[in-house]
């Protein structure tokens, strides 16, 4: 079993309030979770209105499948946040090693 985790840092320059920030974050989370078979969560507290950190996790039997899926998710994130008036400041993903259970 392979597990992939992605971290996405967003810049939301147009946000004038916490409500503006939440709208972008909520919309991104909903679109990703409905478009892909992944888990999506906000990783940081709303410290500033203009930034957010999103986490994505996926599990599969195939590392190759996960690598392709993470690439597709990253492209979708860029497209979605652009439509929402935000930008991706940084995004990275990695495989998390799982211990075999017997």
C-alpha positions as CSV (number, residue, x, y, z in Angstrom):
1,X,0.0,0.0,0.0
2,X,1.3,3.5,-0.9
3,X,0.3,6.7,0.7
4,X,0.9,10.2,-0.8
5,X,0.6,13.5,1.0
6,X,0.6,16.9,-0.7
7,X,0.9,20.3,1.0
8,X,-0.4,23.4,-0.8
9,X,0.4,26.9,0.4
10,X,-2.0,29.6,-1.0
11,X,-1.8,33.3,-1.3
12,X,-5.2,35.1,-1.3
13,X,-4.3,38.7,-2.0
14,X,-7.8,39.9,-2.5
15,X,-9.1,38.7,0.9
16,X,-10.4,41.6,2.9
17,X,-11.8,39.4,5.7
18,X,-11.8,36.0,7.2
19,X,-15.0,35.3,5.2
20,X,-13.2,36.0,1.9
21,X,-10.4,33.6,3.0
22,X,-12.9,30.9,4.0
23,X,-14.7,31.1,0.7
24,X,-11.6,30.3,-1.3
25,X,-10.5,27.5,1.1
26,X,-13.9,25.9,1.2
27,X,-14.4,26.1,-2.5
28,X,-11.0,24.5,-3.2
29,X,-11.5,21.7,-0.7
30,X,-15.0,20.9,-2.1
31,X,-13.8,20.9,-5.7
32,X,-10.8,18.7,-5.0
33,X,-12.6,16.2,-2.8
34,X,-15.4,15.8,-5.4
35,X,-13.1,15.6,-8.4
36,X,-10.6,13.1,-7.0
37,X,-10.7,10.2,-4.7
38,X,-8.6,12.0,-2.0
39,X,-8.9,13.5,1.4
40,X,-8.5,17.3,1.8
41,X,-8.1,19.4,4.9
42,X,-7.0,22.8,6.0
43,X,-3.8,22.5,7.9
44,X,-3.3,25.9,9.5
45,X,-5.3,28.2,11.6
46,X,-6.6,31.4,10.0
47,X,-3.7,33.5,11.2
48,X,-3.8,35.8,8.3
49,X,-6.6,36.5,5.8
50,X,-4.2,36.3,2.8
51,X,-2.7,32.8,3.3
52,X,-3.8,29.3,3.8
53,X,-2.2,25.8,3.9
54,X,-4.1,22.8,2.5
55,X,-3.2,19.1,2.9
56,X,-4.2,16.4,0.5
57,X,-3.8,12.6,1.1
58,X,-4.4,9.6,-1.1
59,X,-3.9,5.8,-0.7
60,X,-3.4,3.3,-3.5
61,X,-1.9,-0.1,-4.1
62,X,0.2,1.6,-6.9
63,X,2.9,4.2,-6.4
64,X,2.8,5.0,-10.1
65,X,-1.0,5.7,-9.9
66,X,-0.5,8.0,-6.9
67,X,2.3,9.9,-8.7
68,X,0.0,10.5,-11.6
69,X,-2.8,11.5,-9.4
70,X,-0.7,13.9,-7.4
71,X,0.4,15.5,-10.7
72,X,-3.3,15.9,-11.8
73,X,-4.3,17.3,-8.4
74,X,-1.5,19.9,-8.6
75,X,-2.6,21.0,-12.0
76,X,-6.3,21.2,-10.8
77,X,-5.3,23.2,-7.8
78,X,-3.5,25.8,-9.9
79,X,-6.5,26.0,-12.2
80,X,-9.1,26.2,-9.4
81,X,-7.3,28.8,-7.3
82,X,-6.6,30.9,-10.4
83,X,-10.4,31.0,-11.0
84,X,-10.9,32.0,-7.4
85,X,-8.5,34.9,-7.6
86,X,-5.8,33.3,-5.5
87,X,-2.3,31.8,-6.3
88,X,-0.3,28.8,-5.3
89,X,2.7,30.1,-3.4
90,X,4.2,26.5,-3.1
91,X,3.1,22.9,-3.4
92,X,4.9,19.7,-2.8
93,X,4.1,16.1,-2.3
94,X,5.8,12.9,-1.0
95,X,5.2,9.3,-0.5
96,X,4.7,8.3,3.2
97,X,6.2,5.0,4.1
98,X,3.8,2.5,5.7
99,X,4.9,-0.3,8.0
100,X,3.9,-3.8,6.9
101,X,1.4,-5.4,9.3
102,X,1.2,-9.1,9.8
